[in-house]
Amino acid sequence: MDTSGTLDLAPSIHDIAASEWDSLAGGNPFVSHAFLAAVEDSGSTGSRTGWLPRHAVLRDDAGAIIGLAPMYAKGHSYGEYVFDHGWAHALERAGGAYYPKLQVASPFSPVPGPRLLLRAGVPVGVMAQALVGACQALELSSVHVTFCTQAEWNGLGEAGWLRRAGMQFHWQNRGYADFEDFLSALSSRKRKSIRRERREAQGAGLEFVTLRGPEIDAATWAAFYGFYTSTVDRKWGSAYLTRRFFPLLGQRLGERVVLMLARRGREWVAGALNLLGPSTLYGRNWGVRGEFPFLHFELCYYRAIDFAIASGLAAVEAGAQGEHKIQRGYLPATTYSAHWIAHPGLRRAVADFLAEEAIESEARMQALSELSPYRREGEI
């Protein structure tokens, strides 16, 4: 196969046919044409939020698409969950301009998955070279591929990109028959703690409901949008996702949208939004009105595990951060990103920083792994 390619930048996901995009995207919902279109059509990406679509379209000499990547031109580093603000400040102090930059990502979604969507037989290095060429032609500072697969990370590293590892907390299904079977794999103290948390959450006079895309009506989405903005307000963040995004998501992704809700009487009081992949449930946004003990753990972690076991899924990925997830069965897992930086001095400085960070991250992951709630041999 010819391993050269020509890269075009598409200012809208609709410039690429959904069938063509999804034929390369696989089953991860966060890089599906439907998800990216919902983000774009709702106004969540675009000039308002500073995520300008510039999707990479790699073609062979005959004009056929051999690779795609969800990519955005950005004038800031918000909504990415892989932090490079310090790199930007360093270049600006040296008299350079870090922004705008190119970001290959699923917007506002710290969800691991494919980012370089390549036809079988096309090496990662071909797309890597094309992205660098686009960055240089546009005279931008850098290209960043965040939350990519380990295979993509390795390929980008071989192409000379800087590599960075992060950490999340994921739950793995070890063939559990039900939630009690999962609990039996934990130490006695952890089993008791989780049972107590579930009793208190479920004993607060709430009704729990799980709805799939077509079952979620406009009023329910409106309530969930209120939960989403309340969480953003508490965390001093920015509400990138618009009110229109959530109903569009339900329409476009259908059964892959799994909304777990709690209500008191006729009023929804909390909700957790998940997307369903071929083998994984991905937790995304959550919010609550009022104070309910352990409701966050019940909706976001325990009911996600219940759903995964009942559905025969291999894993639950519950989003960024949260060492408290370890005691609830979600263990440390490595995430990957790769970065190409044009400025030689900044590239050297970032490389040194990443080398030190990698040592610290490995030590931290090892220490956190020792906190596993799972029974060790001989434990009750």
SEVEXLUM-62704 format. One record per residue: x, y, z of N, C-alpha, C in turn. Coordinates in steps of 0.05 Angstrom, whole numbers, padded with zeros to 5 digits, always signed. Layout:
<recs>
XYZXYZXYZ;...
</recs>
This chain:
<recs>
+00017-00024+00000+00000+00000+00000+00018+00025+00000;+00009+00045-00015+00023+00071-00015+00019+00083+00012;+00041+00090+00026+00039+00101+00053+00043+00131+00054;+00041+00145+00031+00041+00174+00031+00012+00183+00032;+00008+00209+00036-00019+00219+00037-00019+00250+00036;-00042+00261+00028-00047+00289+00027-00068+00296+00047;-00063+00317+00064-00082+00324+00085-00098+00348+00078;-00124+00346+00081-00142+00369+00079-00154+00374+00107;-00162+00398+00112-00175+00405+00137-00204+00413+00132;-00223+00399+00145-00251+00403+00140-00263+00420+00163;-00275+00443+00156-00286+00461+00177-00312+00451+00190;-00322+00429+00181-00346+00417+00193-00345+00387+00191;-00356+00373+00211-00358+00344+00209-00376+00336+00187;-00394+00353+00179-00413+00347+00157-00400+00347+00130;-00375+00356+00128-00360+00355+00103-00351+00326+00097;-00353+00309+00117-00346+00281+00113-00371+00264+00117;-00377+00246+00099-00401+00229+00101-00399+00213+00126;-00422+00210+00140-00423+00195+00165-00414+00166+00160;-00422+00154+00138-00415+00126+00133-00385+00124+00129;-00373+00143+00116-00344+00142+00112-00329+00146+00138;-00338+00165+00154-00325+00171+00180-00327+00146+00198;-00351+00136+00201-00356+00114+00220-00343+00088+00211;-00338+00085+00185-00324+00061+00176-00296+00059+00186;-00284+00082+00193-00257+00082+00205-00257+00087+00235;-00279+00097+00246-00280+00105+00274-00283+00081+00293;-00293+00059+00284-00298+00037+00303-00322+00043+00321;-00324+00030+00344-00348+00032+00360-00347+00051+00383;-00324+00065+00387-00323+00084+00409-00342+00108+00404;-00362+00112+00421-00382+00133+00414-00371+00161+00413;-00349+00166+00427-00339+00194+00429-00324+00203+00404;-00318+00185+00386-00307+00194+00360-00326+00187+00337;-00350+00180+00344-00370+00174+00323-00378+00200+00309;-00387+00197+00285-00397+00220+00270-00421+00233+00285;-00438+00216+00296-00462+00226+00310-00455+00243+00334;-00435+00234+00350-00427+00250+00373-00415+00277+00365;-00396+00276+00346-00382+00300+00338-00402+00319+00324;-00421+00309+00310-00442+00326+00298-00460+00339+00319;-00467+00324+00340-00483+00335+00361-00469+00357+00375;-00443+00354+00380-00427+00375+00393-00426+00400+00375;-00422+00395+00350-00420+00417+00331-00447+00431+00326;-00467+00415+00320-00493+00427+00313-00507+00441+00336;-00499+00434+00361-00511+00447+00384-00497+00473+00391;-00476+00479+00377-00460+00503+00384-00441+00500+00407;-00437+00475+00415-00418+00470+00437-00389+00473+00428;-00384+00466+00403-00358+00474+00390-00364+00497+00372;-00343+00511+00364-00345+00535+00347-00333+00559+00360;-00340+00582+00349-00327+00607+00359-00335+00613+00387;-00359+00605+00396-00367+00612+00423-00349+00600+00444;-00340+00575+00440-00323+00561+00460-00294+00560+00452;-00288+00569+00427-00260+00568+00419-00250+00541+00410;-00268+00523+00403-00262+00497+00391-00271+00498+00362;-00253+00506+00344-00260+00510+00316-00254+00484+00301;-00274+00470+00290-00269+00445+00276-00250+00449+00253;-00230+00432+00252-00211+00431+00230-00204+00401+00226;-00224+00385+00220-00220+00356+00220-00201+00348+00198;-00182+00330+00206-00161+00321+00188-00172+00299+00169;-00168+00303+00144-00177+00284+00123-00153+00277+00106;-00143+00253+00110-00119+00243+00096-00128+00227+00071;-00117+00234+00048-00125+00221+00023-00100+00209+00009;-00105+00187-00005-00083+00176-00021-00082+00190-00048;-00064+00181-00066-00060+00195-00091-00085+00194-00109;-00102+00175-00104-00127+00172-00120-00150+00189-00108;-00145+00201-00086-00165+00218-00073-00183+00203-00053;-00177+00178-00049-00193+00162-00029-00184+00169-00001;-00203+00170+00017-00197+00175+00045-00184+00151+00058;-00160+00155+00069-00146+00133+00083-00142+00139+00112;-00150+00163+00121-00147+00169+00150-00163+00194+00157;-00173+00195+00181-00188+00217+00192-00180+00222+00220;-00184+00247+00230-00179+00253+00258-00197+00276+00266;-00211+00274+00289-00227+00297+00299-00207+00318+00310;-00206+00341+00297-00185+00360+00304-00198+00388+00305;-00186+00405+00323-00197+00431+00328-00174+00451+00330;-00178+00475+00319-00159+00497+00324-00168+00512+00349;-00149+00516+00367-00157+00527+00393-00139+00551+00401;-00152+00570+00413-00137+00593+00424-00134+00593+00454;-00139+00570+00466-00136+00566+00495-00133+00536+00500;-00131+00529+00526-00127+00501+00533-00149+00490+00551;-00172+00502+00550-00194+00494+00567-00210+00471+00555;-00221+00454+00573-00238+00432+00564-00223+00408+00553;-00197+00406+00560-00181+00385+00548-00173+00362+00568;-00170+00369+00593-00163+00350+00615-00135+00339+00613;-00119+00349+00594-00090+00343+00594-00077+00371+00594;-00065+00378+00616-00059+00406+00621-00032+00415+00610;-00033+00435+00593-00008+00446+00581-00006+00476+00585;-00020+00487+00605-00019+00516+00610+00009+00525+00616;+00024+00509+00631+00052+00516+00637+00069+00518+00613;+00064+00501+00593+00080+00502+00568+00074+00528+00553;+00048+00535+00553+00040+00560+00540+00053+00584+00553;+00053+00585+00579+00064+00608+00594+00095+00609+00588;+00108+00586+00587+00137+00586+00582+00143+00598+00555;+00128+00590+00535+00134+00601+00508+00128+00631+00506;+00106+00639+00519+00099+00667+00519+00119+00684+00534;+00130+00674+00556+00151+00688+00570+00176+00691+00553;+00181+00672+00535+00204+00674+00517+00198+00690+00492;+00175+00702+00491+00168+00719+00468+00154+00705+00445;+00147+00680+00449+00133+00665+00428+00103+00665+00433;+00088+00653+00414+00059+00650+00415+00051+00621+00415;+00040+00611+00437+00031+00583+00438+00005+00579+00425;-00012+00599+00425-00039+00597+00413-00040+00613+00388;-00055+00604+00367-00071+00579+00367-00054+00554+00363;-00066+00532+00370-00054+00505+00367-00075+00487+00355;-00066+00463+00348-00084+00442+00338-00088+00421+00359;-00113+00413+00363-00120+00393+00384-00135+00370+00371;-00124+00346+00371-00138+00322+00362-00151+00309+00386;-00177+00311+00388-00191+00303+00413-00220+00299+00408;-00233+00286+00427-00262+00287+00429-00269+00310+00448;-00283+00330+00438-00286+00355+00454-00298+00350+00482;-00286+00362+00502-00295+00362+00530-00298+00334+00541;-00284+00315+00530-00288+00287+00537-00262+00273+00544;-00255+00270+00569-00231+00256+00577-00234+00226+00575;-00241+00216+00552-00248+00188+00548-00227+00175+00529;-00212+00156+00538-00193+00142+00521-00206+00128+00498;-00192+00129+00475-00203+00116+00451-00187+00124+00427;-00194+00114+00403-00179+00120+00379-00181+00150+00372;-00160+00161+00363-00160+00189+00354-00151+00191+00324;-00134+00173+00316-00124+00173+00288-00138+00150+00274;-00158+00156+00259-00176+00136+00248-00166+00128+00220;-00151+00107+00219-00136+00100+00195-00146+00074+00182;-00145+00074+00156-00152+00050+00141-00131+00029+00148;-00139+00004+00149-00121-00018+00155-00097-00017+00137;-00073-00019+00149-00048-00019+00134-00035+00008+00132;-00049+00029+00140-00037+00056+00139-00023+00061+00166;+00003+00066+00166+00018+00069+00191+00010+00096+00205;+00012+00095+00231+00007+00120+00247+00026+00142+00238;+00050+00135+00231+00070+00155+00223+00061+00172+00199;+00044+00161+00181+00035+00176+00158+00017+00199+00167;-00001+00193+00185-00018+00214+00196-00002+00234+00213;+00017+00223+00228+00034+00240+00245+00048+00261+00228;+00060+00251+00206+00075+00269+00188+00056+00290+00175;+00032+00281+00168+00013+00299+00155+00003+00321+00175;-00001+00314+00200-00009+00333+00220+00013+00354+00225;+00038+00345+00226+00060+00363+00230+00061+00382+00206;+00058+00371+00182+00058+00388+00158+00037+00409+00159;+00013+00402+00168-00009+00422+00170-00003+00443+00190;+00009+00435+00213+00016+00454+00234+00037+00474+00224;+00057+00464+00209+00077+00481+00198+00066+00500+00177;+00049+00490+00160+00038+00506+00139+00021+00529+00150;+00007+00523+00172-00010+00543+00185+00006+00561+00204;+00032+00555+00208+00050+00569+00226+00039+00570+00254;+00030+00547+00264+00020+00544+00291+00042+00532+00309;+00037+00532+00334+00058+00525+00354+00060+00495+00357;+00038+00480+00354+00038+00452+00364+00014+00437+00355;+00016+00410+00357-00007+00392+00353-00007+00373+00377;-00031+00368+00387-00034+00351+00411-00055+00330+00405;-00049+00305+00411-00067+00283+00408-00072+00272+00435;-00096+00276+00446-00101+00270+00474-00121+00247+00477;-00116+00231+00498-00132+00207+00505-00133+00187+00482;-00110+00184+00469-00108+00165+00447-00103+00136+00457;-00103+00117+00439-00097+00090+00446-00067+00086+00451;-00060+00065+00464-00031+00060+00469-00017+00055+00443;-00030+00041+00424-00017+00036+00398-00012+00062+00383;-00031+00081+00384-00026+00107+00372-00004+00122+00386;-00003+00120+00412+00017+00133+00428+00045+00123+00421;+00047+00096+00417+00072+00084+00409+00080+00094+00381;+00061+00094+00363+00067+00102+00336+00075+00131+00334;+00062+00149+00349+00069+00177+00349+00097+00181+00362;+00103+00165+00382+00130+00167+00394+00151+00159+00374;+00146+00138+00359+00165+00130+00338+00168+00151+00317;+00148+00168+00313+00149+00189+00293+00162+00214+00305;+00172+00213+00329+00186+00236+00341+00170+00254+00358;+00145+00247+00364+00128+00263+00381+00135+00258+00411;+00130+00278+00427+00133+00275+00456+00110+00260+00467;+00115+00242+00486+00094+00225+00496+00089+00231+00526;+00064+00230+00533+00056+00236+00561+00036+00215+00570;+00038+00206+00595+00020+00187+00606+00005+00200+00629;-00021+00194+00631-00038+00204+00653-00050+00180+00667;-00070+00186+00684-00082+00164+00699-00112+00170+00704;-00128+00149+00700-00156+00149+00708-00161+00125+00725;-00187+00121+00732-00195+00098+00749-00217+00083+00735;-00213+00058+00728-00232+00042+00712-00239+00017+00728;-00264+00008+00724-00274-00017+00735-00273-00038+00714;-00263-00062+00721-00262-00084+00703-00280-00107+00712;-00296-00117+00693-00314-00139+00699-00298-00165+00697;-00297-00179+00720-00282-00205+00721-00302-00228+00719;-00323-00224+00703-00342-00245+00699-00362-00247+00722;-00369-00225+00735-00387-00225+00758-00415-00232+00749;-00429-00247+00766-00457-00255+00760-00476-00232+00767;-00469-00217+00788-00486-00194+00797-00469-00177+00815;-00481-00156+00827-00466-00137+00843-00456-00151+00868;-00472-00169+00880-00462-00184+00904-00438-00201+00897;-00437-00212+00873-00414-00228+00865-00389-00210+00863;-00393-00186+00853-00371-00166+00852-00362-00160+00881;-00381-00155+00899-00374-00149+00927-00358-00171+00940;-00364-00196+00932-00350-00218+00944-00320-00218+00937;-00312-00204+00916-00284-00202+00909-00269-00181+00925;-00283-00166+00942-00271-00145+00958-00265-00154+00986;-00248-00140+00999-00243-00146+01028-00269-00141+01044;-00270-00154+01066-00294-00152+01083-00301-00124+01090;-00281-00108+01097-00286-00080+01106-00297-00064+01083;-00287-00068+01059-00296-00053+01036-00325-00062+01028;-00330-00088+01030-00358-00097+01024-00378-00083+01043;-00371-00082+01069-00389-00070+01088-00393-00040+01082;-00371-00027+01075-00373+00002+01069-00391+00007+01045;-00388-00008+01024-00404-00003+01000-00433-00010+01005;-00438-00032+01020-00466-00039+01026-00479-00016+01042;-00464-00005+01061-00475+00017+01077-00481+00041+01060;-00462+00048+01042-00467+00071+01025-00491+00067+01007;-00495+00043+00997-00518+00038+00980-00544+00039+00996;-00544+00028+01020-00568+00029+01037-00576+00058+01043;-00556+00075+01049-00563+00103+01056-00573+00118+01031;-00560+00113+01008-00569+00127+00984-00597+00118+00975;-00602+00092+00978-00627+00081+00969-00649+00085+00990;-00641+00092+01015-00660+00096+01036-00669+00125+01040;-00662+00142+01020-00668+00170+01023-00695+00178+01011;-00712+00158+01005-00738+00163+00994-00738+00170+00965;-00717+00161+00950-00715+00167+00922-00722+00142+00905;-00731+00147+00881-00736+00126+00862-00714+00128+00840;-00702+00106+00833-00680+00105+00813-00691+00094+00787;-00684+00108+00765-00693+00102+00739-00670+00103+00719;-00668+00084+00701-00649+00084+00679-00664+00086+00653;-00657+00107+00637-00670+00111+00612-00650+00110+00589;-00658+00101+00566-00641+00100+00542-00651+00121+00523;-00634+00129+00504-00638+00152+00486-00667+00158+00479;-00682+00141+00464-00709+00147+00455-00729+00150+00478;-00722+00140+00502-00741+00142+00525-00739+00169+00539;-00719+00185+00533-00714+00210+00548-00728+00233+00534;-00747+00244+00548-00763+00266+00535-00750+00293+00540;-00762+00314+00528-00750+00341+00529-00749+00351+00558;-00770+00345+00574-00770+00355+00602-00748+00342+00618;-00742+00316+00613-00721+00303+00628-00694+00314+00620;-00690+00319+00594-00665+00331+00585-00661+00359+00597;-00683+00374+00599-00681+00401+00611-00673+00399+00640;-00684+00379+00654-00676+00375+00682-00647+00368+00684;-00638+00350+00666-00610+00342+00667-00591+00365+00661;-00599+00382+00642-00582+00406+00636-00579+00423+00662;-00599+00425+00678-00597+00439+00703-00577+00426+00722;-00577+00399+00722-00557+00384+00738-00529+00390+00728;-00526+00389+00702-00499+00394+00689-00489+00422+00697;-00505+00442+00694-00496+00469+00699-00491+00473+00729;-00506+00460+00746-00501+00463+00775-00474+00451+00783;-00466+00429+00770-00440+00417+00775-00418+00436+00765;-00422+00447+00741-00402+00465+00730-00398+00489+00748;-00421+00500+00758-00419+00523+00776-00404+00517+00802;-00408+00493+00813-00394+00486+00838-00365+00483+00833;-00357+00474+00810-00329+00469+00804-00315+00493+00791;-00328+00515+00789-00317+00539+00777-00308+00534+00748;-00323+00518+00734-00316+00512+00706-00332+00528+00687;-00332+00520+00662-00347+00533+00641-00366+00513+00629;-00391+00522+00624-00412+00504+00613-00409+00505+00582;-00390+00489+00572-00386+00487+00544-00409+00475+00529;-00421+00454+00541-00443+00440+00527-00468+00457+00530;-00481+00461+00508-00505+00478+00508-00530+00462+00516;-00551+00476+00522-00577+00463+00528-00586+00445+00506;-00580+00452+00481-00589+00437+00458-00573+00411+00454;-00549+00410+00465-00532+00387+00460-00544+00361+00470;-00555+00361+00494-00564+00336+00506-00587+00323+00491;-00609+00338+00484-00629+00325+00467-00618+00315+00440;-00600+00331+00428-00588+00322+00403-00573+00296+00407;-00559+00294+00429-00544+00269+00435-00562+00245+00436;-00585+00249+00450-00604+00227+00452-00616+00219+00425;-00620+00239+00408-00631+00233+00381-00610+00219+00364;-00586+00229+00364-00565+00220+00346-00553+00193+00354;-00550+00189+00380-00537+00164+00389-00557+00143+00399;-00581+00151+00403-00602+00131+00409-00596+00115+00434;-00598+00088+00431-00595+00069+00453-00567+00071+00466;-00548+00083+00453-00521+00086+00465-00520+00106+00488;-00541+00122+00490-00543+00141+00512-00558+00128+00535;-00545+00128+00558-00556+00115+00582-00556+00136+00605;-00580+00144+00612-00584+00165+00632-00595+00153+00658;-00579+00154+00679-00587+00143+00705-00597+00166+00723;-00621+00164+00733-00634+00186+00746-00645+00178+00774;-00648+00198+00791-00662+00195+00816-00683+00216+00818;-00707+00208+00828-00728+00228+00832-00741+00224+00858;-00752+00246+00868-00768+00246+00892-00796+00255+00884;-00815+00236+00886-00841+00242+00876-00840+00244+00846;-00849+00267+00835-00849+00271+00806-00825+00287+00797;-00808+00295+00816-00786+00313+00809-00759+00299+00807;-00745+00303+00785-00718+00292+00783-00700+00308+00801;-00683+00295+00816-00665+00309+00835-00636+00305+00828;-00630+00284+00811-00601+00279+00804-00601+00262+00779;-00578+00264+00765-00575+00247+00741-00546+00243+00734;-00541+00221+00721-00514+00214+00712-00516+00205+00683;-00501+00218+00665-00502+00212+00637-00479+00193+00630;-00485+00171+00616-00466+00152+00606-00470+00147+00576;-00448+00140+00563-00450+00131+00535-00440+00102+00534;-00453+00087+00517-00448+00058+00515-00431+00051+00491;-00408+00039+00495-00392+00029+00473-00396-00001+00470;-00382-00014+00452-00385-00043+00448-00380-00060+00472;-00361-00051+00489-00355-00068+00513-00352-00051+00538;-00357-00025+00536-00351-00007+00559-00374+00013+00563;-00380+00019+00588-00398+00041+00595-00381+00064+00603;-00385+00087+00590-00369+00111+00596-00386+00131+00611;-00378+00136+00636-00391+00157+00652-00381+00185+00644;-00400+00203+00640-00391+00230+00632-00400+00252+00652;-00424+00261+00650-00433+00284+00666-00452+00276+00688;-00452+00291+00710-00470+00285+00732-00477+00311+00746;-00500+00311+00760-00508+00334+00775-00530+00327+00794;-00535+00344+00814-00555+00339+00835-00566+00365+00845;-00591+00365+00853-00603+00387+00867-00609+00378+00896;-00596+00389+00915-00601+00381+00943-00577+00365+00953;-00580+00356+00978-00559+00341+00991-00570+00313+00998;-00558+00293+00986-00566+00265+00991-00541+00248+00996;-00539+00236+01019-00515+00221+01026-00509+00199+01005;-00485+00198+00995-00475+00177+00978-00490+00174+00951;-00506+00194+00944-00521+00192+00919-00502+00192+00895;-00481+00208+00897-00462+00209+00875-00450+00181+00870;-00442+00168+00891-00430+00141+00888-00451+00122+00876;-00476+00123+00886-00496+00105+00876-00502+00109+00847;-00506+00134+00838-00514+00138+00810-00490+00135+00791;-00467+00145+00799-00444+00146+00780-00427+00120+00780;-00426+00106+00803-00407+00084+00805-00422+00057+00808;-00439+00055+00828-00451+00029+00834-00472+00021+00814;-00489+00040+00806-00509+00033+00786-00496+00028+00758;-00474+00042+00753-00459+00036+00729-00448+00008+00729;-00438-00001+00752-00429-00029+00754-00452-00049+00750;-00474-00043+00763-00498-00059+00760-00505-00062+00730;-00506-00040+00716-00513-00040+00688-00493-00056+00672;-00467-00052+00677-00446-00065+00662-00448-00096+00666;-00453-00105+00690-00455-00133+00695-00479-00145+00681;-00502-00131+00683-00527-00141+00671-00524-00141+00640;-00508-00123+00629-00506-00121+00600-00482-00136+00589;-00467-00150+00607-00444-00165+00598-00421-00148+00588;-00418-00124+00598-00397-00106+00590-00371-00113+00604;-00348-00106+00592-00322-00112+00603-00312-00091+00623;-00322-00066+00621-00310-00045+00637-00330-00022+00641;-00324-00006+00661-00336+00020+00665-00314+00040+00668;-00315+00061+00653-00296+00083+00655-00311+00108+00665;-00304+00117+00689-00321+00137+00702-00310+00165+00701;-00293+00170+00681-00284+00198+00677-00258+00204+00690;-00251+00230+00691-00225+00239+00701-00225+00241+00731;-00201+00239+00742-00195+00245+00770-00210+00226+00789;-00206+00230+00815-00222+00216+00834-00209+00192+00847;-00189+00196+00864-00177+00174+00878-00197+00159+00896;-00219+00172+00903-00239+00159+00920-00252+00136+00905;-00249+00135+00879-00260+00113+00863-00246+00086+00869;-00222+00087+00878-00207+00062+00883-00222+00045+00903;-00231+00057+00925-00244+00041+00946-00271+00031+00937;-00280+00039+00914-00305+00029+00903-00301+00011+00879;-00276+00001+00876-00271-00020+00856-00260-00010+00830;-00255+00016+00828-00244+00028+00803-00214+00032+00807;-00198+00018+00792-00169+00017+00797-00154+00035+00777;-00129+00044+00784-00114+00061+00766-00109+00049+00739;-00113+00065+00718-00108+00056+00690-00093+00079+00676;-00075+00072+00659-00059+00092+00645-00074+00104+00621;-00072+00130+00618-00082+00144+00594-00059+00156+00579;-00063+00162+00553-00041+00169+00536-00046+00194+00520;-00026+00210+00516-00027+00233+00498+00000+00237+00485;+00000+00250+00462+00025+00256+00447+00025+00284+00437;+00048+00296+00435+00050+00325+00430+00073+00331+00411;+00068+00347+00390+00089+00356+00373+00091+00386+00376;+00115+00396+00383+00119+00424+00389+00140+00435+00370;+00133+00457+00356+00150+00468+00335+00175+00481+00346;+00173+00496+00368+00195+00512+00379+00216+00493+00391;+00241+00492+00381+00260+00473+00391+00266+00475+00421;+00268+00500+00430+00274+00504+00459+00252+00494+00476;+00227+00501+00469+00204+00492+00485+00202+00461+00483;+00207+00450+00460+00206+00421+00457+00226+00407+00475;+00250+00418+00477+00270+00406+00495+00261+00408+00525;+00250+00432+00532+00242+00436+00559+00218+00418+00567;+00199+00415+00548+00176+00397+00553+00185+00368+00555;+00204+00360+00538+00215+00333+00539+00227+00327+00566;+00242+00346+00577+00254+00343+00604+00233+00341+00625;+00213+00358+00623+00191+00358+00642+00176+00331+00642;+00170+00321+00618+00155+00296+00615+00171+00272+00626;+00198+00273+00622+00214+00251+00633+00212+00250+00664;+00213+00273+00676+00211+00274+00706+00182+00267+00714;+00162+00277+00700+00135+00271+00706+00129+00242+00704;+00140+00228+00685+00135+00200+00681+00145+00184+00705;+00168+00191+00716+00178+00177+00739+00159+00181+00763;+00151+00206+00767+00132+00212+00789+00106+00198+00785;+00096+00197+00761+00070+00185+00755+00070+00155+00760;+00092+00142+00752+00095+00113+00755+00095+00107+00785;+00109+00122+00801+00111+00118+00830+00083+00122+00842;+00069+00142+00833+00042+00148+00844+00023+00126+00837;+00024+00116+00813+00006+00095+00804+00011+00070+00820;+00036+00064+00825+00043+00040+00841+00033+00043+00869;+00036+00066+00881+00027+00071+00908-00004+00068+00910;-00018+00079+00890-00047+00078+00890-00057+00049+00886;-00042+00034+00870-00050+00007+00865-00050-00010+00891;-00032-00002+00909-00031-00016+00935-00056-00012+00952;-00072+00008+00944-00097+00014+00959-00120-00002+00949;-00116-00021+00931-00137-00036+00919-00155-00049+00940;-00182-00047+00936-00200-00059+00956-00205-00089+00952;-00193-00100+00930-00198-00128+00924-00183-00146+00944;-00195-00168+00950-00183-00187+00969-00157-00198+00958;-00138-00199+00975-00112-00212+00969-00115-00241+00978;-00097-00258+00968-00098-00286+00974-00096-00290+01005;-00116-00305+01015-00116-00310+01044-00134-00291+01059;-00142-00269+01047-00160-00249+01060-00189-00259+01060;-00204-00249+01079-00233-00255+01081-00248-00234+01066;
</recs>
